[in-house]
Amino acid sequence: MLIRTIVNSVLLTCLLCAGTLSLFAQNKTIQIKAGESWYGGAVNEAHLAPFKTGYSLNLLADTRGNQAVPLLVSTKGRFVWSEEPFKFSFIGKQLIITDALGALTIDSAGKTLKDAVENAGKRFFPAKQKLPDTLLFSSPQYNTWIELVYNQNQKDIIKYAKDILANGFPAGVLMIDDNWGDYYGRFDFRKDRFTDAAAMVDTLHQLGFNHEEFTYHFQGRPFRLTDVAGNVITDIVA
């Protein structure tokens, strides 16, 4: 019975997704101006920019390592933006947008690449006008990834902080990197590596360090399988 419920949920989800794609998917062809170059999409593709004919990327299925944004900007001050993924291709003198899952904004108000970036930012992701902690500018930043990679643990983090001072470097901001939690989406120190996380933080403060943790925008295991209403199927994954 449980398996049948799961199968039905998956099938219904697929049907709903198919309907959504047909309802919202948009296509748009943009003529590339003389001397115009385009940038954006995936960060890990930056070495291929400005994009040449033949380049294509579908941001829905491939973000090239999770560093991507549905934003394209040009040296002529234009930008393409959407709140949802889309596929873009450069063919000859055309920039072709297909399979856009949300509304497309194509803005031509600017004249330069700087204009394009600033105009897109002001409209869709404006700066909050808040200054980060000044320690991030006035003191060194150290990262435990250099020493421990995925083996983040209380004992070695404290040792790393003490070694920094012992080698004549000043205290600063210490970033505790990936894998300090049980899994992505859970923001508690894992008990098998951090027997007393509060005591560790106190020790870092006593040594003169402030600290920050590497976090993720992914949710974890209890959220991987849901029904069409968004409810977690708890007896399977939670």
Summary of the structure (lengths in Angstrom):
residues: 238
radius of gyration: 23.5
end to end distance: 18.8
largest distance: 65.2
contacts: 629
relative contact order: 0.11
helix: 33%
strand: 24%
